[in-house]
Amino acid sequence: MTLGIVAALHEEIADLLAEMAPGAHVEHIGMRDYHVGKLHGHDCVIVLARIGKVAAAATTAALIHRFDVREIVFTGVAGGLAHGLSVGDVVIADTLTQHDMDASPLFPRFEIPLLGRAEFDAETSLRDALAQAARDWLADEMATQVSAALRTELRMSAPRVHVGQIASGDRFVSSANEVTLLRGTLPQALAVEMEGAAVAQVCHEYGIPFAVMRTLSDVADDTAHVDFPRFLREVASHYSHGILRRFLSVRSAPST
């Protein structure tokens, strides 16, 4: 069974690519490089989707059609929406919705036209396995991967794992007003990003199990400025690598 691992930014998969077993190869399709091979004993295809819903959907469709992946995991960063979240927390999607989908009055707001649904559920076992891998990594390894000085600077005192709704849209949400509006219309959403719900919709239509994991780079309750390139390089890259390594290491070895 082949697993697709997808991210929007190179830093989120760079360390995973470096750990692929000898013999891995690259296939270039649709302006993307698909890295095909073994990762910690599992057949994987790792790919940089780039940013946005269309980019994510196109990449997901190619993974399914060209590489016959049977599961997909998306990893990356997000902004926190709900109260009580902190920079460095991890959000694992339970459901995903497109916050900028609005075909009203023809269809209810957020509902995908002709699909009759506004939310897509992550696959339970993948979701739970990712959440446990994240908890274990935060408890056992995070402090050795992210410097104490940086954790203090970002107020990452005790990062936690949350499971809940993630909202996606083709807009970078950066203002307090946008956050307030999203909280009002999607009160259950924990985090906001730009790809996950598109991956979820494609996987739903093709019957492919999926999961989405996000590291929070900023939160609505915190007015502190976060240097995003630095966060990506010195925090989020370690999260993606460490958590997915744990996730793969505890999975049953593929049959031969």
JOVEN-V470558 format. One record per pair of residues at least 24 apart in sequence whose ideal C-beta (glycine too) atoms are under 8 Angstrom apart, sorted by the first residue. I is the first residue (numbers start at 1). GAP is how many residues later the second one is. D is the distance in Angstrom with one decimal. If there is no record, write none. Layout:
i = <I I>
gap = <GAP GAP>
d = <D D>
//
This chain:
i = <1 1 1 1 2 2 2 2 2 2 2 2 3 3 3 3 3 3 3 3 3 4 4 4 4 4 4 4 4 4 4 4 4 5 5 5 5 5 5 5 5 5 6 6 6 6 6 6 6 6 6 6 6 6 6 7 7 7 7 7 7 8 8 8 8 8 8 8 8 8 8 9 9 9 9 9 10 11 11 11 11 12 12 12 12 12 12 12 13 13 13 13 13 14 15 15 15 15 16 16 16 16 16 17 19 20 20 27 29 29 30 30 30 32 32 34 34 34 34 36 39 40 40 40 41 41 41 42 42 42 42 43 45 49 49 51 51 52 52 52 53 53 53 53 53 53 53 53 54 54 55 56 56 56 56 56 57 57 57 57 60 60 60 60 61 61 64 64 64 64 69 70 70 71 71 71 71 71 72 72 72 72 72 72 73 73 73 73 73 73 73 73 74 74 74 74 74 74 74 75 75 75 75 75 75 76 76 76 76 76 76 76 77 77 77 77 77 77 77 77 78 78 78 78 78 78 78 78 79 79 79 79 79 79 79 79 79 79 79 80 80 80 80 80 80 80 81 81 81 81 81 81 81 81 81 81 82 82 82 82 82 82 83 83 84 85 85 85 85 85 85 85 86 86 86 86 86 86 86 86 87 87 87 87 87 87 87 87 87 87 88 88 88 88 88 88 88 88 89 89 89 89 89 89 89 90 90 90 90 90 90 90 90 90 90 90 90 91 91 91 91 91 91 91 91 91 91 92 92 92 92 92 92 92 92 92 92 92 92 93 93 93 93 93 93 93 93 93 93 93 93 94 94 94 94 94 94 95 95 95 95 95 95 95 96 96 96 96 96 96 96 96 96 96 96 97 97 97 97 97 97 97 98 98 98 98 98 98 99 99 99 99 99 99 99 99 100 100 100 109 110 112 115 115 115 119 120 120 120 120 120 122 122 122 122 123 123 123 125 126 126 126 127 127 129 129 129 129 130 130 130 130 131 131 132 133 133 133 133 133 134 134 134 134 134 135 136 137 137 137 137 141 142 142 142 145 145 146 146 146 147 150 150 154 154 154 154 155 155 156 162 164 164 164 165 165 166 166 166 166 166 166 166 166 167 167 167 167 168 168 168 168 168 168 168 169 170 176 179 183 191 213 213 213 215 215>
gap = <42 69 70 253 41 42 43 65 66 67 68 69 39 40 41 42 66 67 68 69 70 40 41 42 43 56 59 60 63 65 67 68 69 34 39 40 41 42 67 68 70 239 40 41 42 43 50 53 54 57 66 67 68 69 193 41 42 67 68 69 233 40 41 42 43 44 47 48 68 186 187 39 42 67 68 223 38 221 222 225 226 63 64 65 220 224 225 228 33 34 35 62 227 223 222 223 225 226 30 224 225 228 229 29 226 24 26 39 33 37 28 29 32 27 30 28 29 32 33 31 209 205 208 209 207 212 213 206 209 211 212 211 24 25 146 143 144 118 142 143 45 115 116 117 141 142 144 145 116 144 140 138 139 140 142 143 141 142 144 145 138 139 142 143 141 145 138 139 142 144 139 138 139 52 55 137 138 139 127 131 136 137 138 139 53 57 137 138 139 140 171 174 121 122 125 136 137 138 139 137 138 139 165 168 169 117 119 137 138 139 160 164 116 137 138 139 140 154 155 159 88 113 114 115 136 137 138 139 94 95 100 112 113 114 137 138 139 140 141 110 111 136 138 139 140 141 86 98 101 102 105 108 109 110 111 139 82 101 107 108 109 138 137 138 137 77 105 106 131 134 135 136 69 70 71 73 74 130 133 136 67 68 69 129 130 131 132 135 139 144 58 63 66 68 71 127 128 147 70 71 72 73 126 127 130 44 48 69 70 71 72 123 124 125 126 149 153 70 71 72 73 75 99 100 122 123 125 30 35 38 39 42 69 70 71 119 120 121 122 29 34 70 71 72 73 103 107 118 119 120 121 27 28 33 69 70 71 24 25 26 27 69 70 71 24 26 69 70 71 72 100 101 103 104 116 68 69 70 71 89 92 100 69 70 71 99 100 103 68 69 70 83 86 87 90 93 69 70 71 76 76 89 86 89 90 46 77 80 81 83 84 78 88 89 90 86 87 88 84 83 84 85 36 84 82 118 121 122 81 83 113 117 30 32 118 110 111 113 114 117 27 79 105 109 112 26 110 102 105 106 109 101 96 97 100 93 97 88 89 92 87 84 85 70 72 77 81 67 69 79 28 24 25 26 24 25 24 25 26 27 30 31 46 48 24 25 26 30 24 25 26 27 28 29 30 25 24 44 41 37 25 27 30 31 24 25>
d = <7.0 4.5 6.8 6.4 4.4 6.8 6.2 6.3 6.4 4.8 5.9 7.9 6.0 7.0 5.0 7.5 6.4 7.4 5.0 7.3 6.7 7.4 5.1 7.9 7.1 7.6 4.1 8.0 7.0 3.9 7.0 4.2 7.2 7.7 5.9 7.3 4.6 7.5 7.8 5.5 6.9 6.7 7.9 5.7 8.0 5.1 7.1 6.0 7.0 7.3 6.4 7.2 4.8 7.4 6.8 6.1 6.8 7.0 5.3 5.3 6.8 7.5 5.7 6.2 4.9 7.9 7.5 7.2 5.2 7.0 5.4 7.4 7.5 6.6 7.7 6.3 5.7 4.8 5.8 6.7 4.5 5.6 5.3 7.5 7.5 6.3 6.5 4.6 5.5 7.9 6.4 7.4 6.8 6.5 6.3 7.9 7.5 3.8 5.8 7.2 5.9 6.2 7.7 5.9 7.5 7.4 7.2 7.5 5.6 6.2 6.3 7.9 6.1 6.1 7.3 7.3 7.5 7.4 6.5 6.8 6.3 6.5 4.2 5.8 7.5 5.5 7.2 5.5 6.7 7.9 6.2 6.5 5.9 8.0 6.6 5.8 7.2 5.4 5.5 6.7 7.1 6.4 7.5 5.4 6.7 6.3 7.2 3.7 7.8 7.3 7.3 7.9 3.7 7.6 4.4 5.1 4.4 7.1 7.2 5.2 7.4 5.0 4.3 6.6 5.7 7.9 7.4 8.0 5.2 5.9 7.1 6.9 7.5 7.4 6.4 6.8 4.9 6.9 6.5 5.9 6.0 7.6 4.4 7.8 6.8 7.0 7.1 5.2 7.6 6.9 7.1 7.5 6.4 5.8 5.1 7.2 7.5 4.6 7.2 7.9 5.0 7.8 4.5 7.6 6.3 6.6 7.0 7.7 6.0 7.5 7.5 7.3 7.3 6.3 5.2 7.3 4.5 7.5 6.7 5.0 6.8 4.0 6.2 4.0 3.7 7.3 6.0 7.2 5.8 7.8 7.9 6.4 5.2 7.2 6.9 6.7 5.1 7.2 7.5 7.0 5.6 4.6 6.7 3.4 5.9 7.6 7.1 6.3 5.9 6.1 7.7 5.1 6.1 5.8 5.4 6.0 7.6 7.7 7.1 4.7 7.7 7.8 7.4 6.0 7.3 7.0 6.8 7.6 6.0 4.7 7.7 7.1 6.8 7.0 7.7 6.7 7.4 7.1 6.1 7.5 4.9 6.5 6.0 5.8 6.6 6.3 5.9 6.5 6.5 7.9 7.7 7.4 6.3 3.7 4.0 7.1 6.6 6.7 5.2 5.2 7.3 6.2 7.7 4.8 7.8 4.5 7.2 6.9 7.5 4.8 7.1 6.6 7.0 5.7 7.4 6.9 7.3 7.9 5.0 7.6 6.7 6.3 5.0 4.4 7.6 4.8 6.5 7.6 5.7 5.2 4.6 6.7 6.6 7.2 4.9 7.0 7.3 5.5 7.8 4.8 7.0 7.8 7.7 7.2 4.4 6.0 7.6 6.8 4.0 7.6 7.6 7.1 6.1 6.6 5.2 5.3 6.2 4.4 6.5 5.4 7.1 7.9 4.9 7.7 5.2 7.2 7.0 5.1 7.5 6.3 5.0 4.1 8.0 4.3 6.4 6.7 8.0 5.6 7.4 6.7 7.4 5.7 7.5 5.6 6.1 4.6 7.3 7.8 4.1 6.8 4.4 6.0 7.3 6.0 7.5 6.8 3.7 6.1 6.1 7.7 7.8 6.3 7.5 7.8 7.8 7.4 6.6 3.7 5.9 7.5 4.9 7.2 6.2 4.9 6.3 3.5 6.1 6.1 7.8 5.8 6.9 3.8 6.7 5.1 7.9 5.9 7.2 7.2 5.2 5.2 7.0 5.7 5.5 5.6 7.9 5.1 7.5 3.9 4.0 6.9 4.6 6.9 8.0 4.9 8.0 5.1 5.6 7.6 4.6 4.9 5.2 5.4 7.6 7.8 7.4 4.0 6.2 6.8 5.5 6.1 7.4 5.9 7.0 7.8 6.8 7.5 7.4 7.3 7.3 7.8 5.6 6.7 7.6 4.2 4.7 6.1 6.6 5.1 7.4 6.5 5.2 7.3 6.1 6.5 7.3 4.8 7.8 7.2 7.4 5.7 6.0 6.1 4.8 3.6 6.3 6.6 6.3 7.3 4.5 7.7 6.4 7.8 6.6 8.0 4.4 7.3>
//
